[in-house]
């Protein structure tokens, strides 16, 4: 079976569909099957995106990408600093 990558907005929409189906009295297993994912995927999505709205998900992804960029910059600067310290000590 081919895997499909869903955007965060699509995931939030699917989680809301499950909530609506469960409110109508469907069991979790049937509601999850209706959106076309496994229960494991549903619970993983609910753990990560549960309670978020579309704009909040977008902001979360922006912050995660900025955090990754900043971590990479810090590691590059730390490496440069260590190289300069070694050069200053004369350990070529």
PDB file of N, CA, C and O in Angstrom:
ATOM      1  N   UNK A   1       0.845  -1.175   0.000  1.00  0.00           N
ATOM      2  CA  UNK A   1       0.000   0.000   0.000  1.00  0.00           C
ATOM      3  C   UNK A   1       0.889   1.236   0.000  1.00  0.00           C
ATOM      4  O   UNK A   1       1.834   1.327   0.784  1.00  0.00           O
ATOM      5  N   UNK A   2       0.592   2.174  -0.866  1.00  0.00           N
ATOM      6  CA  UNK A   2       1.404   3.379  -0.982  1.00  0.00           C
ATOM      7  C   UNK A   2       1.128   4.324   0.183  1.00  0.00           C
ATOM      8  O   UNK A   2      -0.013   4.505   0.609  1.00  0.00           O
ATOM      9  N   UNK A   3       2.203   4.915   0.682  1.00  0.00           N
ATOM     10  CA  UNK A   3       2.063   5.866   1.776  1.00  0.00           C
ATOM     11  C   UNK A   3       1.769   7.237   1.210  1.00  0.00           C
ATOM     12  O   UNK A   3       2.300   7.612   0.165  1.00  0.00           O
ATOM     13  N   UNK A   4       0.943   7.970   1.881  1.00  0.00           N
ATOM     14  CA  UNK A   4       0.619   9.320   1.449  1.00  0.00           C
ATOM     15  C   UNK A   4       0.983  10.292   2.549  1.00  0.00           C
ATOM     16  O   UNK A   4       0.546  10.142   3.690  1.00  0.00           O
ATOM     17  N   UNK A   5       1.764  11.266   2.214  1.00  0.00           N
ATOM     18  CA  UNK A   5       2.108  12.315   3.173  1.00  0.00           C
ATOM     19  C   UNK A   5       0.976  13.332   3.194  1.00  0.00           C
ATOM     20  O   UNK A   5       0.588  13.869   2.157  1.00  0.00           O
ATOM     21  N   UNK A   6       0.468  13.581   4.353  1.00  0.00           N
ATOM     22  CA  UNK A   6      -0.591  14.565   4.502  1.00  0.00           C
ATOM     23  C   UNK A   6      -0.024  15.800   5.169  1.00  0.00           C
ATOM     24  O   UNK A   6       0.867  15.712   6.014  1.00  0.00           O
ATOM     25  N   UNK A   7      -0.549  16.951   4.784  1.00  0.00           N
ATOM     26  CA  UNK A   7      -0.111  18.190   5.417  1.00  0.00           C
ATOM     27  C   UNK A   7      -0.722  18.279   6.801  1.00  0.00           C
ATOM     28  O   UNK A   7      -1.672  17.565   7.122  1.00  0.00           O
ATOM     29  N   UNK A   8      -0.177  19.148   7.605  1.00  0.00           N
ATOM     30  CA  UNK A   8      -0.665  19.314   8.967  1.00  0.00           C
ATOM     31  C   UNK A   8      -2.130  19.767   8.967  1.00  0.00           C
ATOM     32  O   UNK A   8      -2.908  19.359   9.829  1.00  0.00           O
ATOM     33  N   UNK A   9      -2.496  20.599   8.013  1.00  0.00           N
ATOM     34  CA  UNK A   9      -3.875  21.066   7.941  1.00  0.00           C
ATOM     35  C   UNK A   9      -4.834  19.918   7.618  1.00  0.00           C
ATOM     36  O   UNK A   9      -5.936  19.848   8.163  1.00  0.00           O
ATOM     37  N   UNK A  10      -4.406  19.020   6.727  1.00  0.00           N
ATOM     38  CA  UNK A  10      -5.231  17.859   6.402  1.00  0.00           C
ATOM     39  C   UNK A  10      -5.395  16.941   7.613  1.00  0.00           C
ATOM     40  O   UNK A  10      -6.470  16.389   7.850  1.00  0.00           O
ATOM     41  N   UNK A  11      -4.316  16.792   8.370  1.00  0.00           N
ATOM     42  CA  UNK A  11      -4.368  15.942   9.564  1.00  0.00           C
ATOM     43  C   UNK A  11      -5.353  16.507  10.573  1.00  0.00           C
ATOM     44  O   UNK A  11      -6.152  15.765  11.144  1.00  0.00           O
ATOM     45  N   UNK A  12      -5.303  17.812  10.796  1.00  0.00           N
ATOM     46  CA  UNK A  12      -6.229  18.441  11.746  1.00  0.00           C
ATOM     47  C   UNK A  12      -7.664  18.264  11.272  1.00  0.00           C
ATOM     48  O   UNK A  12      -8.557  18.013  12.081  1.00  0.00           O
ATOM     49  N   UNK A  13      -7.893  18.391   9.971  1.00  0.00           N
ATOM     50  CA  UNK A  13      -9.243  18.210   9.430  1.00  0.00           C
ATOM     51  C   UNK A  13      -9.721  16.776   9.646  1.00  0.00           C
ATOM     52  O   UNK A  13     -10.878  16.556  10.003  1.00  0.00           O
ATOM     53  N   UNK A  14      -8.846  15.807   9.434  1.00  0.00           N
ATOM     54  CA  UNK A  14      -9.217  14.401   9.640  1.00  0.00           C
ATOM     55  C   UNK A  14      -9.494  14.121  11.112  1.00  0.00           C
ATOM     56  O   UNK A  14     -10.419  13.374  11.432  1.00  0.00           O
ATOM     57  N   UNK A  15      -8.711  14.706  12.011  1.00  0.00           N
ATOM     58  CA  UNK A  15      -8.966  14.529  13.440  1.00  0.00           C
ATOM     59  C   UNK A  15     -10.334  15.084  13.823  1.00  0.00           C
ATOM     60  O   UNK A  15     -11.035  14.504  14.652  1.00  0.00           O
ATOM     61  N   UNK A  16     -10.708  16.196  13.224  1.00  0.00           N
ATOM     62  CA  UNK A  16     -12.029  16.769  13.504  1.00  0.00           C
ATOM     63  C   UNK A  16     -13.141  15.886  12.955  1.00  0.00           C
ATOM     64  O   UNK A  16     -14.206  15.770  13.561  1.00  0.00           O
ATOM     65  N   UNK A  17     -12.889  15.262  11.800  1.00  0.00           N
ATOM     66  CA  UNK A  17     -13.881  14.339  11.245  1.00  0.00           C
ATOM     67  C   UNK A  17     -14.118  13.178  12.198  1.00  0.00           C
ATOM     68  O   UNK A  17     -15.257  12.761  12.408  1.00  0.00           O
ATOM     69  N   UNK A  18     -13.045  12.659  12.771  1.00  0.00           N
ATOM     70  CA  UNK A  18     -13.181  11.554  13.726  1.00  0.00           C
ATOM     71  C   UNK A  18     -13.967  12.014  14.942  1.00  0.00           C
ATOM     72  O   UNK A  18     -14.825  11.283  15.438  1.00  0.00           O
ATOM     73  N   UNK A  19     -13.684  13.224  15.430  1.00  0.00           N
ATOM     74  CA  UNK A  19     -14.428  13.746  16.580  1.00  0.00           C
ATOM     75  C   UNK A  19     -15.923  13.828  16.284  1.00  0.00           C
ATOM     76  O   UNK A  19     -16.751  13.491  17.130  1.00  0.00           O
ATOM     77  N   UNK A  20     -16.261  14.281  15.074  1.00  0.00           N
ATOM     78  CA  UNK A  20     -17.672  14.392  14.686  1.00  0.00           C
ATOM     79  C   UNK A  20     -18.312  13.009  14.612  1.00  0.00           C
ATOM     80  O   UNK A  20     -19.425  12.806  15.099  1.00  0.00           O
ATOM     81  N   UNK A  21     -17.609  12.067  14.004  1.00  0.00           N
ATOM     82  CA  UNK A  21     -18.155  10.712  13.885  1.00  0.00           C
ATOM     83  C   UNK A  21     -18.336  10.064  15.248  1.00  0.00           C
ATOM     84  O   UNK A  21     -19.324   9.367  15.480  1.00  0.00           O
ATOM     85  N   UNK A  22     -17.392  10.288  16.148  1.00  0.00           N
ATOM     86  CA  UNK A  22     -17.508   9.725  17.490  1.00  0.00           C
ATOM     87  C   UNK A  22     -18.645  10.391  18.263  1.00  0.00           C
ATOM     88  O   UNK A  22     -19.304   9.737  19.072  1.00  0.00           O
ATOM     89  N   UNK A  23     -18.881  11.672  18.027  1.00  0.00           N
ATOM     90  CA  UNK A  23     -19.982  12.356  18.689  1.00  0.00           C
ATOM     91  C   UNK A  23     -21.334  11.810  18.211  1.00  0.00           C
ATOM     92  O   UNK A  23     -22.324  11.859  18.941  1.00  0.00           O
ATOM     93  N   UNK A  24     -21.361  11.300  16.998  1.00  0.00           N
ATOM     94  CA  UNK A  24     -22.594  10.704  16.461  1.00  0.00           C
ATOM     95  C   UNK A  24     -22.799   9.280  16.945  1.00  0.00           C
ATOM     96  O   UNK A  24     -23.802   8.647  16.615  1.00  0.00           O
ATOM     97  N   UNK A  25     -21.842   8.768  17.736  1.00  0.00           N
ATOM     98  CA  UNK A  25     -22.023   7.454  18.320  1.00  0.00           C
ATOM     99  C   UNK A  25     -21.233   6.332  17.686  1.00  0.00           C
ATOM    100  O   UNK A  25     -21.383   5.177  18.083  1.00  0.00           O
ATOM    101  N   UNK A  26     -20.385   6.643  16.700  1.00  0.00           N
ATOM    102  CA  UNK A  26     -19.575   5.591  16.096  1.00  0.00           C
ATOM    103  C   UNK A  26     -18.422   5.230  17.022  1.00  0.00           C
ATOM    104  O   UNK A  26     -17.865   6.102  17.689  1.00  0.00           O
ATOM    105  N   UNK A  27     -18.063   3.963  17.067  1.00  0.00           N
ATOM    106  CA  UNK A  27     -16.879   3.578  17.843  1.00  0.00           C
ATOM    107  C   UNK A  27     -15.609   4.148  17.208  1.00  0.00           C
ATOM    108  O   UNK A  27     -15.585   4.477  16.022  1.00  0.00           O
ATOM    109  N   UNK A  28     -14.573   4.256  18.009  1.00  0.00           N
ATOM    110  CA  UNK A  28     -13.314   4.840  17.530  1.00  0.00           C
ATOM    111  C   UNK A  28     -12.791   4.067  16.322  1.00  0.00           C
ATOM    112  O   UNK A  28     -12.375   4.676  15.336  1.00  0.00           O
ATOM    113  N   UNK A  29     -12.805   2.761  16.383  1.00  0.00           N
ATOM    114  CA  UNK A  29     -12.261   1.950  15.289  1.00  0.00           C
ATOM    115  C   UNK A  29     -12.979   2.239  13.972  1.00  0.00           C
ATOM    116  O   UNK A  29     -12.331   2.364  12.933  1.00  0.00           O
ATOM    117  N   UNK A  30     -14.301   2.346  14.003  1.00  0.00           N
ATOM    118  CA  UNK A  30     -15.060   2.625  12.780  1.00  0.00           C
ATOM    119  C   UNK A  30     -14.833   4.050  12.295  1.00  0.00           C
ATOM    120  O   UNK A  30     -14.740   4.287  11.091  1.00  0.00           O
ATOM    121  N   UNK A  31     -14.745   4.993  13.215  1.00  0.00           N
ATOM    122  CA  UNK A  31     -14.521   6.389  12.833  1.00  0.00           C
ATOM    123  C   UNK A  31     -13.153   6.560  12.188  1.00  0.00           C
ATOM    124  O   UNK A  31     -13.008   7.285  11.204  1.00  0.00           O
ATOM    125  N   UNK A  32     -12.154   5.889  12.749  1.00  0.00           N
ATOM    126  CA  UNK A  32     -10.801   5.984  12.204  1.00  0.00           C
ATOM    127  C   UNK A  32     -10.741   5.318  10.833  1.00  0.00           C
ATOM    128  O   UNK A  32     -10.093   5.830   9.921  1.00  0.00           O
ATOM    129  N   UNK A  33     -11.406   4.194  10.688  1.00  0.00           N
ATOM    130  CA  UNK A  33     -11.446   3.504   9.398  1.00  0.00           C
ATOM    131  C   UNK A  33     -12.130   4.371   8.349  1.00  0.00           C
ATOM    132  O   UNK A  33     -11.766   4.317   7.175  1.00  0.00           O
ATOM    133  N   UNK A  34     -13.106   5.162   8.749  1.00  0.00           N
ATOM    134  CA  UNK A  34     -13.842   6.018   7.814  1.00  0.00           C
ATOM    135  C   UNK A  34     -12.952   7.108   7.214  1.00  0.00           C
ATOM    136  O   UNK A  34     -13.190   7.535   6.084  1.00  0.00           O
ATOM    137  N   UNK A  35     -11.933   7.566   7.944  1.00  0.00           N
ATOM    138  CA  UNK A  35     -11.044   8.596   7.393  1.00  0.00           C
ATOM    139  C   UNK A  35      -9.871   7.992   6.635  1.00  0.00           C
ATOM    140  O   UNK A  35      -9.092   8.713   6.011  1.00  0.00           O
ATOM    141  N   UNK A  36      -9.743   6.656   6.689  1.00  0.00           N
ATOM    142  CA  UNK A  36      -8.748   5.984   5.863  1.00  0.00           C
ATOM    143  C   UNK A  36      -7.363   5.866   6.466  1.00  0.00           C
ATOM    144  O   UNK A  36      -6.377   5.832   5.731  1.00  0.00           O
ATOM    145  N   UNK A  37      -7.264   5.801   7.790  1.00  0.00           N
ATOM    146  CA  UNK A  37      -5.971   5.594   8.443  1.00  0.00           C
ATOM    147  C   UNK A  37      -6.107   4.489   9.486  1.00  0.00           C
ATOM    148  O   UNK A  37      -7.211   4.049   9.806  1.00  0.00           O
ATOM    149  N   UNK A  38      -4.979   4.057  10.001  1.00  0.00           N
ATOM    150  CA  UNK A  38      -5.013   3.038  11.047  1.00  0.00           C
ATOM    151  C   UNK A  38      -5.209   3.702  12.407  1.00  0.00           C
ATOM    152  O   UNK A  38      -5.055   4.914  12.553  1.00  0.00           O
ATOM    153  N   UNK A  39      -5.548   2.889  13.385  1.00  0.00           N
ATOM    154  CA  UNK A  39      -5.727   3.434  14.733  1.00  0.00           C
ATOM    155  C   UNK A  39      -4.417   3.969  15.291  1.00  0.00           C
ATOM    156  O   UNK A  39      -4.403   4.973  16.003  1.00  0.00           O
ATOM    157  N   UNK A  40      -3.326   3.302  14.970  1.00  0.00           N
ATOM    158  CA  UNK A  40      -2.014   3.758  15.445  1.00  0.00           C
ATOM    159  C   UNK A  40      -1.714   5.153  14.902  1.00  0.00           C
ATOM    160  O   UNK A  40      -1.261   6.033  15.633  1.00  0.00           O
ATOM    161  N   UNK A  41      -1.973   5.337  13.612  1.00  0.00           N
ATOM    162  CA  UNK A  41      -1.754   6.646  12.995  1.00  0.00           C
ATOM    163  C   UNK A  41      -2.653   7.688  13.637  1.00  0.00           C
ATOM    164  O   UNK A  41      -2.215   8.800  13.931  1.00  0.00           O
ATOM    165  N   UNK A  42      -3.906   7.327  13.852  1.00  0.00           N
ATOM    166  CA  UNK A  42      -4.839   8.266  14.486  1.00  0.00           C
ATOM    167  C   UNK A  42      -4.334   8.710  15.847  1.00  0.00           C
ATOM    168  O   UNK A  42      -4.325   9.906  16.140  1.00  0.00           O
ATOM    169  N   UNK A  43      -3.911   7.769  16.687  1.00  0.00           N
ATOM    170  CA  UNK A  43      -3.459   8.130  18.027  1.00  0.00           C
ATOM    171  C   UNK A  43      -2.152   8.928  17.985  1.00  0.00           C
ATOM    172  O   UNK A  43      -1.931   9.806  18.818  1.00  0.00           O
ATOM    173  N   UNK A  44      -1.291   8.619  17.014  1.00  0.00           N
ATOM    174  CA  UNK A  44      -0.057   9.387  16.865  1.00  0.00           C
ATOM    175  C   UNK A  44      -0.381  10.826  16.453  1.00  0.00           C
ATOM    176  O   UNK A  44       0.184  11.774  16.997  1.00  0.00           O
ATOM    177  N   UNK A  45      -1.291  10.980  15.490  1.00  0.00           N
ATOM    178  CA  UNK A  45      -1.715  12.309  15.066  1.00  0.00           C
ATOM    179  C   UNK A  45      -2.372  13.055  16.213  1.00  0.00           C
ATOM    180  O   UNK A  45      -2.096  14.236  16.428  1.00  0.00           O
ATOM    181  N   UNK A  46      -3.244  12.369  16.954  1.00  0.00           N
ATOM    182  CA  UNK A  46      -3.944  13.023  18.059  1.00  0.00           C
ATOM    183  C   UNK A  46      -2.967  13.490  19.124  1.00  0.00           C
ATOM    184  O   UNK A  46      -3.149  14.546  19.731  1.00  0.00           O
ATOM    185  N   UNK A  47      -1.924  12.690  19.346  1.00  0.00           N
ATOM    186  CA  UNK A  47      -0.907  13.058  20.326  1.00  0.00           C
ATOM    187  C   UNK A  47      -0.152  14.311  19.892  1.00  0.00           C
ATOM    188  O   UNK A  47       0.172  15.164  20.717  1.00  0.00           O
ATOM    189  N   UNK A  48       0.128  14.417  18.591  1.00  0.00           N
ATOM    190  CA  UNK A  48       0.906  15.551  18.097  1.00  0.00           C
ATOM    191  C   UNK A  48       0.050  16.782  17.798  1.00  0.00           C
ATOM    192  O   UNK A  48       0.447  17.901  18.122  1.00  0.00           O
ATOM    193  N   UNK A  49      -1.115  16.589  17.185  1.00  0.00           N
ATOM    194  CA  UNK A  49      -1.920  17.712  16.706  1.00  0.00           C
ATOM    195  C   UNK A  49      -3.235  17.904  17.450  1.00  0.00           C
ATOM    196  O   UNK A  49      -3.989  18.818  17.116  1.00  0.00           O
ATOM    197  N   UNK A  50      -3.531  17.087  18.431  1.00  0.00           N
ATOM    198  CA  UNK A  50      -4.809  17.166  19.114  1.00  0.00           C
ATOM    199  C   UNK A  50      -5.041  18.516  19.767  1.00  0.00           C
ATOM    200  O   UNK A  50      -4.184  19.008  20.500  1.00  0.00           O
ATOM    201  N   UNK A  51      -6.169  19.105  19.513  1.00  0.00           N
ATOM    202  CA  UNK A  51      -6.526  20.379  20.128  1.00  0.00           C
ATOM    203  C   UNK A  51      -6.010  21.609  19.395  1.00  0.00           C
ATOM    204  O   UNK A  51      -6.279  22.733  19.819  1.00  0.00           O
ATOM    205  N   UNK A  52      -5.278  21.420  18.308  1.00  0.00           N
ATOM    206  CA  UNK A  52      -4.760  22.563  17.565  1.00  0.00           C
ATOM    207  C   UNK A  52      -5.717  22.946  16.449  1.00  0.00           C
ATOM    208  O   UNK A  52      -6.469  22.112  15.944  1.00  0.00           O
ATOM    209  N   UNK A  53      -5.679  24.208  16.073  1.00  0.00           N
ATOM    210  CA  UNK A  53      -6.454  24.703  14.943  1.00  0.00           C
ATOM    211  C   UNK A  53      -5.513  24.885  13.755  1.00  0.00           C
ATOM    212  O   UNK A  53      -4.293  24.803  13.904  1.00  0.00           O
ATOM    213  N   UNK A  54      -6.072  25.128  12.597  1.00  0.00           N
ATOM    214  CA  UNK A  54      -5.282  25.226  11.366  1.00  0.00           C
ATOM    215  C   UNK A  54      -4.165  26.241  11.426  1.00  0.00           C
ATOM    216  O   UNK A  54      -3.038  25.942  11.030  1.00  0.00           O
ATOM    217  N   UNK A  55      -4.456  27.450  11.919  1.00  0.00           N
ATOM    218  CA  UNK A  55      -3.418  28.478  11.978  1.00  0.00           C
ATOM    219  C   UNK A  55      -2.354  28.145  13.020  1.00  0.00           C
ATOM    220  O   UNK A  55      -1.186  28.496  12.852  1.00  0.00           O
ATOM    221  N   UNK A  56      -2.754  27.473  14.089  1.00  0.00           N
ATOM    222  CA  UNK A  56      -1.788  27.075  15.112  1.00  0.00           C
ATOM    223  C   UNK A  56      -0.841  26.010  14.578  1.00  0.00           C
ATOM    224  O   UNK A  56       0.342  25.999  14.918  1.00  0.00           O
ATOM    225  N   UNK A  57      -1.356  25.121  13.749  1.00  0.00           N
ATOM    226  CA  UNK A  57      -0.518  24.078  13.161  1.00  0.00           C
ATOM    227  C   UNK A  57       0.513  24.703  12.234  1.00  0.00           C
ATOM    228  O   UNK A  57       1.682  24.316  12.235  1.00  0.00           O
ATOM    229  N   UNK A  58       0.071  25.668  11.448  1.00  0.00           N
ATOM    230  CA  UNK A  58       0.983  26.342  10.536  1.00  0.00           C
ATOM    231  C   UNK A  58       2.096  27.048  11.320  1.00  0.00           C
ATOM    232  O   UNK A  58       3.266  26.979  10.946  1.00  0.00           O
ATOM    233  N   UNK A  59       1.724  27.717  12.396  1.00  0.00           N
ATOM    234  CA  UNK A  59       2.714  28.410  13.231  1.00  0.00           C
ATOM    235  C   UNK A  59       3.666  27.414  13.896  1.00  0.00           C
ATOM    236  O   UNK A  59       4.862  27.683  14.011  1.00  0.00           O
ATOM    237  N   UNK A  60       3.144  26.268  14.333  1.00  0.00           N
ATOM    238  CA  UNK A  60       3.974  25.228  14.930  1.00  0.00           C
ATOM    239  C   UNK A  60       5.031  24.756  13.943  1.00  0.00           C
ATOM    240  O   UNK A  60       6.196  24.614  14.313  1.00  0.00           O
ATOM    241  N   UNK A  61       4.653  24.512  12.711  1.00  0.00           N
ATOM    242  CA  UNK A  61       5.596  24.055  11.699  1.00  0.00           C
ATOM    243  C   UNK A  61       6.642  25.130  11.403  1.00  0.00           C
ATOM    244  O   UNK A  61       7.817  24.815  11.216  1.00  0.00           O
ATOM    245  N   UNK A  62       6.223  26.395  11.361  1.00  0.00           N
ATOM    246  CA  UNK A  62       7.175  27.489  11.145  1.00  0.00           C
ATOM    247  C   UNK A  62       8.193  27.547  12.273  1.00  0.00           C
ATOM    248  O   UNK A  62       9.389  27.710  12.030  1.00  0.00           O
ATOM    249  N   UNK A  63       7.718  27.414  13.505  1.00  0.00           N
ATOM    250  CA  UNK A  63       8.624  27.450  14.649  1.00  0.00           C
ATOM    251  C   UNK A  63       9.581  26.260  14.657  1.00  0.00           C
ATOM    252  O   UNK A  63      10.751  26.407  15.010  1.00  0.00           O
ATOM    253  N   UNK A  64       9.093  25.091  14.274  1.00  0.00           N
ATOM    254  CA  UNK A  64       9.960  23.917  14.216  1.00  0.00           C
ATOM    255  C   UNK A  64      11.057  24.096  13.172  1.00  0.00           C
ATOM    256  O   UNK A  64      12.209  23.742  13.422  1.00  0.00           O
ATOM    257  N   UNK A  65      10.716  24.639  12.006  1.00  0.00           N
ATOM    258  CA  UNK A  65      11.729  24.843  10.969  1.00  0.00           C
ATOM    259  C   UNK A  65      12.725  25.923  11.386  1.00  0.00           C
ATOM    260  O   UNK A  65      13.917  25.800  11.108  1.00  0.00           O
ATOM    261  N   UNK A  66      12.251  26.980  12.050  1.00  0.00           N
ATOM    262  CA  UNK A  66      13.165  28.020  12.541  1.00  0.00           C
ATOM    263  C   UNK A  66      14.083  27.458  13.621  1.00  0.00           C
ATOM    264  O   UNK A  66      15.269  27.787  13.662  1.00  0.00           O
ATOM    265  N   UNK A  67      13.545  26.618  14.487  1.00  0.00           N
ATOM    266  CA  UNK A  67      14.346  25.995  15.540  1.00  0.00           C
ATOM    267  C   UNK A  67      15.450  25.124  14.929  1.00  0.00           C
ATOM    268  O   UNK A  67      16.590  25.148  15.392  1.00  0.00           O
ATOM    269  N   UNK A  68      15.113  24.371  13.908  1.00  0.00           N
ATOM    270  CA  UNK A  68      16.100  23.535  13.221  1.00  0.00           C
ATOM    271  C   UNK A  68      17.195  24.387  12.603  1.00  0.00           C
ATOM    272  O   UNK A  68      18.377  24.057  12.705  1.00  0.00           O
ATOM    273  N   UNK A  69      16.806  25.481  11.964  1.00  0.00           N
ATOM    274  CA  UNK A  69      17.780  26.383  11.335  1.00  0.00           C
ATOM    275  C   UNK A  69      18.710  26.988  12.379  1.00  0.00           C
ATOM    276  O   UNK A  69      19.919  27.071  12.165  1.00  0.00           O
ATOM    277  N   UNK A  70      18.148  27.409  13.503  1.00  0.00           N
ATOM    278  CA  UNK A  70      18.963  28.011  14.554  1.00  0.00           C
ATOM    279  C   UNK A  70      19.904  26.994  15.198  1.00  0.00           C
ATOM    280  O   UNK A  70      21.048  27.323  15.509  1.00  0.00           O
ATOM    281  N   UNK A  71      19.437  25.774  15.398  1.00  0.00           N
ATOM    282  CA  UNK A  71      20.309  24.723  15.952  1.00  0.00           C
ATOM    283  C   UNK A  71      21.495  24.461  15.026  1.00  0.00           C
ATOM    284  O   UNK A  71      22.625  24.291  15.483  1.00  0.00           O
ATOM    285  N   UNK A  72      21.226  24.430  13.733  1.00  0.00           N
ATOM    286  CA  UNK A  72      22.294  24.207  12.768  1.00  0.00           C
ATOM    287  C   UNK A  72      23.303  25.357  12.807  1.00  0.00           C
ATOM    288  O   UNK A  72      24.511  25.128  12.739  1.00  0.00           O
ATOM    289  N   UNK A  73      22.806  26.595  12.917  1.00  0.00           N
ATOM    290  CA  UNK A  73      23.698  27.749  12.988  1.00  0.00           C
ATOM    291  C   UNK A  73      24.562  27.693  14.243  1.00  0.00           C
ATOM    292  O   UNK A  73      25.754  27.995  14.188  1.00  0.00           O
ATOM    293  N   UNK A  74      23.976  27.313  15.362  1.00  0.00           N
ATOM    294  CA  UNK A  74      24.734  27.218  16.616  1.00  0.00           C
ATOM    295  C   UNK A  74      25.814  26.155  16.508  1.00  0.00           C
ATOM    296  O   UNK A  74      26.942  26.369  16.953  1.00  0.00           O
ATOM    297  N   UNK A  75      25.483  25.019  15.927  1.00  0.00           N
ATOM    298  CA  UNK A  75      26.484  23.963  15.812  1.00  0.00           C
ATOM    299  C   UNK A  75      27.631  24.385  14.892  1.00  0.00           C
ATOM    300  O   UNK A  75      28.789  24.069  15.163  1.00  0.00           O
ATOM    301  N   UNK A  76      27.316  25.100  13.804  1.00  0.00           N
ATOM    302  CA  UNK A  76      28.370  25.594  12.918  1.00  0.00           C
ATOM    303  C   UNK A  76      29.272  26.593  13.637  1.00  0.00           C
ATOM    304  O   UNK A  76      30.494  26.538  13.504  1.00  0.00           O
ATOM    305  N   UNK A  77      28.670  27.501  14.395  1.00  0.00           N
ATOM    306  CA  UNK A  77      29.455  28.498  15.122  1.00  0.00           C
ATOM    307  C   UNK A  77      30.301  27.861  16.220  1.00  0.00           C
ATOM    308  O   UNK A  77      31.432  28.285  16.457  1.00  0.00           O
ATOM    309  N   UNK A  78      29.765  26.854  16.883  1.00  0.00           N
ATOM    310  CA  UNK A  78      30.518  26.154  17.923  1.00  0.00           C
ATOM    311  C   UNK A  78      31.727  25.450  17.313  1.00  0.00           C
ATOM    312  O   UNK A  78      32.819  25.476  17.880  1.00  0.00           O
ATOM    313  N   UNK A  79      31.530  24.831  16.176  1.00  0.00           N
ATOM    314  CA  UNK A  79      32.630  24.164  15.496  1.00  0.00           C
ATOM    315  C   UNK A  79      33.699  25.171  15.081  1.00  0.00           C
ATOM    316  O   UNK A  79      34.891  24.920  15.262  1.00  0.00           O
ATOM    317  N   UNK A  80      33.282  26.306  14.527  1.00  0.00           N
ATOM    318  CA  UNK A  80      34.242  27.355  14.164  1.00  0.00           C
ATOM    319  C   UNK A  80      35.023  27.836  15.383  1.00  0.00           C
ATOM    320  O   UNK A  80      36.233  28.047  15.306  1.00  0.00           O
ATOM    321  N   UNK A  81      34.341  28.006  16.490  1.00  0.00           N
ATOM    322  CA  UNK A  81      34.989  28.459  17.717  1.00  0.00           C
ATOM    323  C   UNK A  81      36.038  27.448  18.180  1.00  0.00           C
ATOM    324  O   UNK A  81      37.145  27.835  18.556  1.00  0.00           O
ATOM    325  N   UNK A  82      35.701  26.166  18.154  1.00  0.00           N
ATOM    326  CA  UNK A  82      36.646  25.133  18.563  1.00  0.00           C
ATOM    327  C   UNK A  82      37.868  25.092  17.650  1.00  0.00           C
ATOM    328  O   UNK A  82      38.989  24.911  18.125  1.00  0.00           O
ATOM    329  N   UNK A  83      37.664  25.257  16.363  1.00  0.00           N
ATOM    330  CA  UNK A  83      38.782  25.286  15.416  1.00  0.00           C
ATOM    331  C   UNK A  83      39.691  26.465  15.709  1.00  0.00           C
ATOM    332  O   UNK A  83      40.914  26.319  15.709  1.00  0.00           O
ATOM    333  N   UNK A  84      39.112  27.631  15.959  1.00  0.00           N
ATOM    334  CA  UNK A  84      39.905  28.820  16.261  1.00  0.00           C
ATOM    335  C   UNK A  84      40.672  28.662  17.574  1.00  0.00           C
ATOM    336  O   UNK A  84      41.811  29.114  17.688  1.00  0.00           O
ATOM    337  N   UNK A  85      40.045  28.018  18.565  1.00  0.00           N
ATOM    338  CA  UNK A  85      40.750  27.793  19.832  1.00  0.00           C
ATOM    339  C   UNK A  85      41.943  26.866  19.634  1.00  0.00           C
ATOM    340  O   UNK A  85      43.009  27.101  20.204  1.00  0.00           O
ATOM    341  N   UNK A  86      41.780  25.832  18.844  1.00  0.00           N
ATOM    342  CA  UNK A  86      42.887  24.922  18.566  1.00  0.00           C
ATOM    343  C   UNK A  86      44.006  25.659  17.831  1.00  0.00           C
ATOM    344  O   UNK A  86      45.183  25.455  18.127  1.00  0.00           O
ATOM    345  N   UNK A  87      43.647  26.506  16.884  1.00  0.00           N
ATOM    346  CA  UNK A  87      44.648  27.254  16.129  1.00  0.00           C
ATOM    347  C   UNK A  87      45.376  28.244  17.025  1.00  0.00           C
ATOM    348  O   UNK A  87      46.576  28.464  16.855  1.00  0.00           O
ATOM    349  N   UNK A  88      44.665  28.846  17.979  1.00  0.00           N
ATOM    350  CA  UNK A  88      45.280  29.825  18.886  1.00  0.00           C
ATOM    351  C   UNK A  88      46.278  29.142  19.823  1.00  0.00           C
ATOM    352  O   UNK A  88      47.283  29.742  20.203  1.00  0.00           O
ATOM    353  N   UNK A  89      46.003  27.892  20.195  1.00  0.00           N
ATOM    354  CA  UNK A  89      46.910  27.145  21.065  1.00  0.00           C
ATOM    355  C   UNK A  89      48.131  26.626  20.311  1.00  0.00           C
ATOM    356  O   UNK A  89      49.131  26.239  20.915  1.00  0.00           O
ATOM    357  N   UNK A  90      48.035  26.624  19.000  1.00  0.00           N
ATOM    358  CA  UNK A  90      49.137  26.134  18.197  1.00  0.00           C
ATOM    359  C   UNK A  90      49.096  24.654  17.946  1.00  0.00           C
ATOM    360  O   UNK A  90      50.116  24.058  17.599  1.00  0.00           O
ATOM    361  N   UNK A  91      47.945  24.047  18.114  1.00  0.00           N
ATOM    362  CA  UNK A  91      47.784  22.607  17.870  1.00  0.00           C
ATOM    363  C   UNK A  91      47.276  22.386  16.448  1.00  0.00           C
ATOM    364  O   UNK A  91      46.096  22.098  16.246  1.00  0.00           O
ATOM    365  N   UNK A  92      48.147  22.518  15.483  1.00  0.00           N
ATOM    366  CA  UNK A  92      47.732  22.371  14.099  1.00  0.00           C
ATOM    367  C   UNK A  92      47.698  20.926  13.722  1.00  0.00           C
ATOM    368  O   UNK A  92      47.369  20.593  12.583  1.00  0.00           O
TER     369      UNK A  92
END
